[in-house]
Amino acid sequence: MGLDILTKDRERRERRERGAVQEARAGEEMRELREQPLDPVAEQEVIDSIEEVYFSTDSFDMVQYELEKLPPELNLQELEQYRDTLKRQQAAVSKKVADLILEKQPAYVKELERVTALQTNLQLAAVICTNARRQLGVAKEGFTEACLGLLANQRRRQLLTGLLQSLRTIKTLQRTDVRLSEMLEEEDYPGAIQLCLECQKAASTFKHYSCIRSTHTHAHTSEQLDVALSKTCKHFDVVHYTKVQRAYSLLGKTQMAMDQLHMHFTQAIHNTVFQVVLGYVELCAGNADTKFQKMQYKDLCTHITLDSYIPCLTDLCKALWEVMLSYHCTMQWHEEHDKQETPPGNGPISQETIRSKKRSDYNLNKANQPILTNTTLNVIRLLGKYMQMMNILKPIAFDVIHCVSQLFDYYLYAVYTFFGCNDTYEASGLGLISSRLRSTLNRIQESLIDVETAEGAVVHGPPEERKEKVPSPHLSQLVNLSNSSALFGLAQRVVATESLVFLAEQFEALQSHLDSMMPPAKKPFLQQFYSQTVSTASELRKPIYWIVAAKALDYEQMLLLMAGVKWDIREIMSQHNIYVDVLLKEFEQFHQRLADVSRHVRIPLPVSNVLWEHCIRLANRTLVEGYANVKKCSNEGRALMQLDFQQFLMKLEKLTDLRPIPDKEFVETYIKAYYLTENDMEQFIKNHREYSMKQLANLVNVCLGSHINKKARQKLLAAIDDIDRPKR
């Protein structure tokens, strides 16, 4: 056993010795190969002959790879040749690597020098930083902390001083509430408003403090002022009311004061009559358990007994007389106050100076020269020649006048066809075309106009009936009637219509002269011509200018805005709805567009009056239509309707001098109809046929719907269906 161990040790030593000898021999061969000079081309060929797998990742096991390539039967000579090839490849790679190292050595040495220099600089910077930190520490302890501490304390002192001043001001503002309340109790409303305005100006500087934001002096003052204004509705006092108006003037809310005053008077009337009637009803009812407080006024009145009717009516009249007296005194105060207001450097304002100014708003100049077209001038010129012919050839006077009448008929028909023909006149309910004018237009079309038919169609009627007919007139393509900024061809409409009206006036002036030339048997023809044709020329203004008015304002927008208003409110509102402002804005734009058109063509007063009348009537009818779309409405909502309409009228009167306001009663009557009882509503339906079926049905459903039974409501609705309602 020991012999075997010695044998194995000897074999291992021999193998190690042989391996060392082989490695030494291989290293010697490699050195020889590297030292042997190779041709660069041959060397590159040797490198290129290396298999690609040797250039793979580091995990490649080349020994395992070469062993796996060995054939099953080994040949020593082939192995030695393959070994020599691998050695040559290894030598070529080693030489290539060595060459590359030698080639890059200068750059390596240079980079090493830079690294060394950088290390030296870093060491120097570290020394500088250490010294700087030590010196900064000395400066901090000896100078900075002490000086900056003094500066910080000084800054804090200044801030605290400013804060102390702010606190003193805030304290003064908070104490102002006490003084403000005292002034309000003393009814010194102008002084209270002045103090409030001064406080607001001072408080705006300190509005970033929460204690300032929480003050409500202005709101409190406005509430007290509104309460003071409401007191004048029952007991008017000149001194008290003057103070209140001065206070509103300081606030710049005089218009709001008037709106509020109207609402307070409305509420005062309602509350006064309700309380008087309620007192008598409760007195008559005794201890009956009836909730009279929650009843409508009209229902409450039904509980008045016959014995208490006269005393209740007497007290009611007395109470209303007090309210009316206060209203009269209020109006008298404003009349006297308005007389005292004068513009700087001028005398009192003359609702006549303003009127005359408005009359000239749409004039190019003060002189009212006639507006004429070439057609009108030619007709007048031809008329003069024809009159000379009639003087000389009296037997043909009738024929001449007949032809002249046809010329005027054609002119009138052409103007209407160009600018006034519209299919919605009857639907408007405004009575734009009278029966006389419609008959005249139909007569002219049947007797004078050769109506053109489609190409290829047969023209009816014998030739003798068509020999005096002329083709239908056609408007020039240069005339634009769809431009909204030019008010849909208003300038062209004015020139054409007013020229025709002027021509009619000239015919009127010549009537007596033409009558003297006519044979007695033919004079009725001339009278008919004047009564049925010449006198209707001015009536064309309504249909022609109605088309402009119907497009100038956005009435559909008003209906949409009114549809969004809540009318079943439970408290009296002090502010009108936004749709009123939008409608007034539309009228202001209309006024401005009229002024723009007047820079090119003078708009006579009758024309502007017709335009304003149409626009106002359409607006008022739009308001009624909007109120007729209401689904629910309370008494307070009806009061809001009145407030809205009064605000609209008040602002509208400043834009136009048209008096009275057209269709004002049309709106007011409809709003007042909300207060009618069942019997009154039935009579209202019979008497007011100007309202549509929908508008009347809305009064029944919204006004009386919750107060009458189904049978009574059906009766009223049936009455609406049975009535034939001609339009105004």
Secondary structure, DSSP 8 states (H G I E B T S, - for coil): -HHHHHHHHHHHHHHHHHHHHHHHHHHHHHHHHHHS---HHHHHHHHHTS-GGGGS-TT--HHHHHHHHS-SS--HHHHHHHHHHHHHHHHHHHHHHHHHHHHHHHHHHHHHHHHHHHHHHHHHHHHHHHHHHHHHHHHIIIIIHHHHHHHHHHHHHHHHHHHHHHHHHHHHHHHHHHHHHHHHHTT-HHHHHHHHHHHHHHHGGGTTSHHHHT--HHHHHHHHHHHHHHHTTTS--HHHHHHHHHHHHHHT-HHHHHHHHHHHHHHHHHHHHHHHHHHHHHHHHTT----GGGS-HHHHHTT--HHHHHHHHHHHHHHHHHHHHHHHHHHHHHHHHHHH---TTS------HHHHHHHTTT-SSSS------HHHHHHHHHHHHHHHHHHH-GGGHHHHHHHHHHHHHHHHHHHHHHHT--S-HHHHTS--S-HHHHHHHHHHHHHTEE----TT----S-HHHHTT-EE-----TT-----TTTTTTHHHHHHHHHHHHHHHHHHHHTHHHHHHHS-GGGHHHHHHHHHHTGGGGGGGHHHHHHHHHHHHS-HHHHHHHHHT-----SS--SS--HHHHHHHHHHHHHHHHHHHHHTTS---HHHHHHHHHHHHHHHHHHHHHHHHT-S---HHHHHHHHHHHHHHHHHHTTT---SS-TTHHHHHHHHHGGG--HHHHHHHHHH-TTS-HHHHHHIIIIISTTTS-HHHHHHHHHHHHHS-----
